[in-house]
Each structure stands twice: as C-alpha cells, then as structure tokens.
Amino acid sequence: MPSEEKYARRSAGELREVLPPDDVIFGNSAVMAGLRNRASKVCGTGVHLLLYGHAGTGKEVLARWIHAKSGYPTGHFVSINCAAIPSALLESELFGYEKGAFTGANTGKAGKCELAHNGTLFLDEIEDLDLGLQSKLLHFLQDGSFSHIGGDAEIRVNTQIICATSKDLEEEVAAGRFRSDLYHRINVMQLRLPRLRERKEDIPVLAEHFREQYAKKFGKESKPLGEDMLKRLQEKEWRGNLRELANCIARHVLIGPEAAMGEEQSPKHKDGRPSLAGQGSRVSLKHITREAIRELERSVILGALRANRWNRRKTASALKISYRTLIYKIHKAGFS
C-alpha cells in the first residue's frame, strides 16, 4: 500500500494526482457501486462522516477520495490515528500548544485541527479516544473553536471531520466507553466498507494495481497475473482484507508466485511450520530468513491478542513493547 508520507497534508488537487484510479478504489462489484454512490452525494457538503469497516478495508483511502472530490482549493487532508498515540500526547497533537505549556515545549506547535482548516481532518480508530478527550472533541465539533494547550486565545477553523472505526460504536456507547452525544455528532452519515471477501469480483483489478505498484517500487520486472493465480486469489478468505492482498502481491513481485500465497503454497513440516526445502535455488537466504521472522512475529502477536481477549493495551504489556509499536505491527500484519 502507499506510504502514509505520500499523503501527508495533501490538498485536494495533489491527492487527485496520487490516489489510485476510481475503478481500482471501487472495482466493479455492486456493493462498492452502492458505496461510491452514497459517498459521491456527500462530497463538497462538509458534513461529518462516520466510516465503518474492518482493518484493511480501505477506510482512509475512501476518506482521501471524498476530500479529493470535494474541491477544497487550499485546504489539506490531515489524518491522525487515535490508537497510535498515547492519550497524554493526543490532545496536544489534535489542538496544538503554546511555548512553555509543559516541560519540553520550547516552541509552540499547531495541532491537526488547525492544519486541517478549510480541509478534512480524518480521525482513525475514533473509539480509542479516552472520555476526557472525547468531551473536548465534542466541544470543538459543536462550534469549530478550540484553544492551544497553555493558551487562552480562541482559534476558529472550518473543517470537515471524517471519523473511522472497526467497532460498533452503539455497543461502545452502551458499555460507557464512548459518549452518546459525541456519537450522534459525528454520525451525520454512515458509510460501511465491505470486507474483501464480500467483493471478490474486484480482486483481479486490485491485484493488478498492486502488482504494477510494487513492480515500480521495487524496480522488478513483473508479468500480469495469470488466470490460475487470479482464481486462487479469489478463492482465498482474506481475513486481512486489502492490506493482506497487497502484502501477497508484494511477495509475488519480490520472490515469485511460489511465495505469494504464504504458507499455503509452501511445503510444510509435520508440525505445520513452513519448510525451506527446495527454496534455496530460487530465493536468497536473506529473503527466506526475513519471511520466517515476519511469520513468527505475526504468530506470536496473534496468540498474545487472543490470550488477552484482543485487549491491545494488555497485549502490549504482555509482549513488553509499547502500545504504539503494537498498533503498528497489528496494522502491518493485517489483523482485523
């Protein structure tokens, strides 16, 4: 998938130049045609949107598309992952701060809300905001104003807010983890992104897009995917959705078709681990080692998540890594 830096603070015109073509984003499936129709109706309206979808279904790409189609002449698309930043720091990231506001604040800094003036602010994994910050976000959404941490001056901005989540926010509200008034404020219109398994007819065009993208990125020659490969791709369950498909095609371009489908295409030991037998003549030891380590790490993280009932903070503590590192690795592995 494209790097986050590629889209950092892009205007609508700049985004239109780097986003995938519409036929790649939406494919040919009926479910995506319906999504495109609903999304098109809100472009340019500035209404707050709530995007639902499992990890890897393309929520941020859809948010970028909506921003690009909205025609903001100067405003930028600014994104922030609410789960990737500790709560103590997230407020300053959103609203900015004045010089001397806290230890280490040697200069002032504008927040994401300010940077998204006359543009779009995308809040991913909105369910991870703590209740105190939810209250401050609600105040900002009500009148479009806020103050820097350590400052008194009121700052007013005009920003479209697009929030995204993989959880049922009504259940989060019922459990007391999400404010009801904030939920209704951001839920002016909902757009639900389907899982890849629900739009398998789109896999050929998506796979070809990823193949061309990674061939260019890695400087590798890569032939179009054959019918047999495309059929196998369409038969796979794709728990990691688009992210998992992209990783699969990256392996195809880097190593070859024999590695594209991961363990399913590799000879295995009796205990189920992938065997390296027969690969030495086709793949370098460095590539084999890297893939083995990546798969082992993925397995360990998945086991820890299950053991901790998918509580990410407990999982990070159990694995003795930072919460932010865990979130990065979860996204990289394509877990939903």
Buried (B, 14 or more C-beta within 10 A) or exposed (E): BBEEEEBEBBBBEBBBEEBBEEEBBBBEBEBBEEBBEEBEEBBEEBEBBBBBBBBBBBBBBBBBBBBBBBEBEEBBBBBBBBBBBEBEEBBBBBBBBBEEBEEEBEEBBEBBBBBBBBBBBBBBBBBBBEEEBBBBBBEBBEEBEBBBBBBEEEBEBEBBBBBBBBBEBEEBBEEEBBBEEBBEBBBBBEBBBBBBEBBBEBBBBBBBBBBBBBBEEEEEEBEEBEEEBBEBBBEBEBBBBBBBBBBBBBBBBBBEBBBBBBEEEBEEEEEEBBEBEEBEEEBEEEBBEEBEEBBEBBEEBBEBBEEBEEEBEBBBBBBEBEBBEBBBBBBBBBBB
